[in-house]
Amino acid sequence: MAKYNYNVIGVMSGTSLDGIDLIYATYDVDTNWDFKIHYAETIKYSTQWKTVLGGLVNQSMNQLQAIDSEYSEYLATVISTFIKTYKIEDIDFISSHGHTALHQPQQGLTYQIGNQQILADILNKNVICDFRVEDVQLGGQGAPLVPIGDRLLFNNFNYCLNLGGFANVSFDYKNERIAYDICPVNIVLNHYVAKLNLEFDDKGQLASTGKVNKDLLLQLNALHYYREQPPKSLGLEWVDINIFPLIESYNLKTEDILRTFVEHVAIQISNVLVEKNTRVLITGGGVYNSFLIDRLKHFSIVEIVIPQNEIIEFKEALIFGLLGVLKKRNEINCLKSVTGAKRNHSSGKILIPKNRI
């Protein structure tokens, strides 16, 4: 008999390095998809792990592979603790994104650490992971992957916008799902507040005290990426090459950098949300930056909807759980209209503990 409900642990680590997001959820499919999140938690990274993960793009492939092994073991420990803490017994499988180390799809390369066999062996559970590789092999961007979840789980919104390390958007256009990265957000903002020994700019208060540098703003808005047509995606490498050197060339106070970049983000996002009388679901850590949301409302013509905290913080982990369910069912979880791949496909690999093989 076909299975119609799945109990899954979804795991996500994003480029903003906020930590590892874990959810335990039930997914039900009948004529429509539904879900219930039972438990959710974010495990913050230690200073050491933040340093390691923040410097992955500078490592050799041999160094990355060594870090991959260590991170896979660490991830297994984190997931195991989550299971024990909430006394979770009924688990069909674990669905994990891992952490992006390299993302250069134009060169046929994407590498997420934390997807090694040892993950399944330590947990003694089936693990579905490594969702980006096949798409890149099929000529796609390997990102974003969340839009299939937007379509299936949040189809009562015209746009789904996530404000994490990067801002990415998902929406239907001419009966196809379109999605792409709009611009960097927290990956830049957090980088500069870290110089003040802060993890993030609480509610955007620091940014609100700064002044917009109009010349820098003009140069940021003129970056070539913003004129490219989707499918397209961004990574830390692009920020290292295009954003940080540009900002550093101005020798500004941190508050002015933050203020200018918030304005840049709000403008770029508003350039995408252009349909009147439409509803936008906004999730991700950037939602808590009240100043950024205010600037976005200033430039936008859409209705902005901010959901309950559970969805704000754990939507991506929830959807990576769904990607695992779709892979398990051998159903499409990666859309060519989003990534530019040659075809729609069911992406990811399934790790089976060695003692079960």
N, C-alpha and C positions, 0 to 999 in steps of 0.2 A: 504493500500500500504506500501511496505517496505521503510524504511527511509535510505537514502544514504549519508546524511551529518549531522554533529552534531557540534553545537557551545558549547564549553566546557571550563570551567575554571579548569585548572590543578594546583594542589598545592603539594609542596614537601618540606620537611625539613629533611636535612641530618645530619649524625653523626658529620660532621666537624663543625656544629653550625654556619655556615656562615650566616644563616638567613632563611626566608621562601621565596621560589621561587614560583611565581605565573605567569601563562600564560593564555591568552585568545586566543583560537585557534579554527579553523574549521578543522574537519577531514572529508575527502571524501573517500568513498569506492565504487568502481565500479568493474573492474577486478583487480585493484591494489589499494593500500592505498596511499593517499596523504594528506598533511596537509599544513596549513598556520597559522603562528603565527601572530596575530594582535597586541597584547600588551604583554609585559613581564616586570616583576619587581622583585627585591629581597628586602624584608623588613628585615633589620638587627635586630638581637636580642639585647635587652638592656643587660647591665651587669648583672642585676638581673636574667633575663631569661636564660642567658648563664650559670650562676651558678646553677640554678635549673635544667636545662636540662643536664648539665654536671655531676650532682650527682644523676641521677635517679636510677642507679644500686645499690645505697646504701640505698634506701628507702624501707620501709615496703610496703606491698600490700595496706594497708589502706591509707598510705601517698601517694602512687602512684595514687590511685583512686581520692583523693582530688585534686592532681595536675592535673589529667586528666580533671576534671570538669573545673578547672580554665583555663587550656590551651585550651580546646574546646571553651570556651567563647572568649578567646583572639584571637584564630584563626578565629572565626566568625567575630570579629571586623576587623581584618586585611583584610579578603576577602571582607567584606562589603565596606571598604575604597577603595580597588582596583576597585570594581565595580563602585563606585561613581566617583572616580578620572578619569576613562576612559569612563564614561557615557555608560557603557555596558548594553544593554537592552535585546538582544536575547541570552538567556542562556538555553540550554536544561537541564543541570545539572552541579554540581560541583564535580570533582573527586579528592579526597585528600588522600595522603599517611599517613598524621599524622606525629608523631615523635616517633621513636623507643625508648621505655623505657627499655624493656627487650627482649633479643633474645637468647633463650637457646633451640633450636629445638630438641636437643638430649634428653631433658627432656619434650618435648611436650609443650614448652612454648614460646610464642611470644606475646608482648604487645606493641601496638602503642597507644600513647595518642593523643587526639584530634579528636576522632571518635564518640563522644557521640551525642545522639539525639538532644541535645540543638543546635548543629551546624546547622542542617537543620531548626530548629524552629526559630532561630534568623535571619537566612538569608532568610527564607521563600522560599527556593529552595530545590529540591531534591539533595541529596548528596550521592555519591557512594564512599565507603571508606573501611578501614580494610581489605586490600587485602591479608595479610599474614596468618591469623588465620586458614582458611580452609585448606591451604596447609600443615601446621604443623599437623593439625588433621589427614590428610591423609598420615602422615609419612614423609613429605617433610621437606626441610630446611626452607621453607617460604621465601627464597631468593636465588639468586637475581630474581627480577620480571621484570626488564627492558628488558631482552633478546627477549621477544615476540615483543616488539617495535623495537628492532634492526632488527629483521627478516622482519617485515612488512614495516618499514619506512626507513631503511638504508641498504637495501640488496645489494647495490652496493659496499660494503666493505667486505673484508674477515674477519676482526676482528673489533669489537667495544670495545674500551677500555675507561673506565671512571676512572678519577683520582680525587676522592673526599676524604671523610674520609678514605675510603678504595679504593684500585685499584680493579676493577672487569672487567672481560673480557667475551665476548660473541662471538661465532662463530659456523658455521655449521660443523659437523663431521659425516660422514656416514649417511647423510640425516636427522640427528637430531641436534637440537640446544643444544650446550653445553655452560654452563656459570658457573662462580664461582668467589668468592673473591680470589684475588691473595695474597694481603698483605695489611697491614695498610699503609696509606700515610699521609694525612693532619691531621688526628686525633692525630698522634704522632708529626709531625713537628710543628703544631700550639700549641700543649701543651707546647713545650719547648720555642718557641719564646714568648709565653705569660709571661714567667718568666722575659722577657725583656720589658714587657708592650707593646708588639706588637701583632697585630691580626694575621699576617702571615709574612713569610720571602719573602719580595718583590723581585720577579724574582730569588729567591734563592741566593741572594747576600751574606747573612750571611753564608749559607752553603758553598759557593764557597771559603770563606776565611779560612775554617776549615781544619783539617787533618783527614784522615781516620784512625780510630783505628782498626787495622787488627784483633786483638783478639775479639773485640766486633762484628765486621763484621762476623767473622767465626761463632760465637755463634748465631747471628741472623739468618744467612743462614742455620744453623743446626736445627732450630726449627722444631718439628715433623709435624706441620700443612703442611709444604711445601712438605712433602713426601706423604701426603694423596691424594687419588684419588677423583675427584669430583663425585657426588655433595658435595659441602662443602661451608661454609660461616663463616664470622667472625663478631664479635661484640665487643663493648667496654669492656665487661667483659673479653674477651680473651686478649685484650691489657693490661688491668689492671693486669692480672695474669702473662702474658708471656713477655711483652715488657718493660713496665716501670721498674719493679724491676731489670731486666737484665741491662738496660741502667744505672740505678742509682748505680748499684754495681761498676761501673767504675769511678765515680767521675770525669767526663770530663767537659771541658768548653762547653758552649752551642753550639758554632760554630763547635766544633769537633763532638758533638752529631748529629747535623744537617747534617754535611758532611758525616758521617758514615751511617746515616740512608738513606740519598738520594742514596748512593751507593748501599745499601741493596735493596731499592725499585727498582732501575734500573736493578739490577741483577735478582731479582725475576720475574720482568715483562719480561725481555728478555728471561728468561728460558721458557716462555709460547709462545712467538711470534717467532716460530722456522721455519716457512715455507718461503722459498725464493720467491721473486716476488709476494708478497701479499701486500695489502693495509690495513692500520690500521687507523680507525677514532678514534681520541682521543678527549675526552670532559672532562668537570669537571674543578674545580678551579685549580687543579694541572697543567693544561696546561700553566698557567701563570708563573709557576716556570721554567724559562728558563734554569736554571742550571740543574734541574731534567730532562728536555727534552733533553738537550745536553748529559747527561750521558746515557740516554735511547738510544739515537741514537748511542752512542759509542759502546754499547753492542749488538745492534739489527741488524738484516739483512733484515728488512722489510721497506716498504715505509710508513712513518708516515704522515698522513694528519690531519691538524688542520683546522676545519671549521670556519665559521663566528661566532662572539661572541655570537649571539643569540642561536646557537646550543650548543656551549661550555658550556654556563652558564645554559641553561634551558632545555637541552635534557631530563633530568629525569622528570621534571614537565610535559613536553610534552608527555612523554610515560605514565606517570600515568594518564594523561587525556585519552590516548588511552585505557588503561586498563579499565577505566570506560565505554568507548564506547563499548568495547568488552563484558563487563558484561551486559550492557544494551541490547545488541543484543543476549545475552545468548550464546556467542561464547567463545572458549578457550582463556584465558588470562594468564594461568599458565601452564608451560610445565613440565611434569614429568621428561623429559630428563635433565632438568636444576636443579630441586629441589630435585629429588628422591622420589617424591610423588607416591602413588599407581596408579594414573591415571592423565591424563590431565583434567583440569577443568576450569570452569568460576568462579573465586574467587571474593570475596568482598560482602559487604552488602549495601543495598539501604535504606537510611533514607528518609522518607517522612515527611514534616512538619505536625505537629499535626492538624493544621487547614485545611489540605487537605485530611486527612484520613477519 
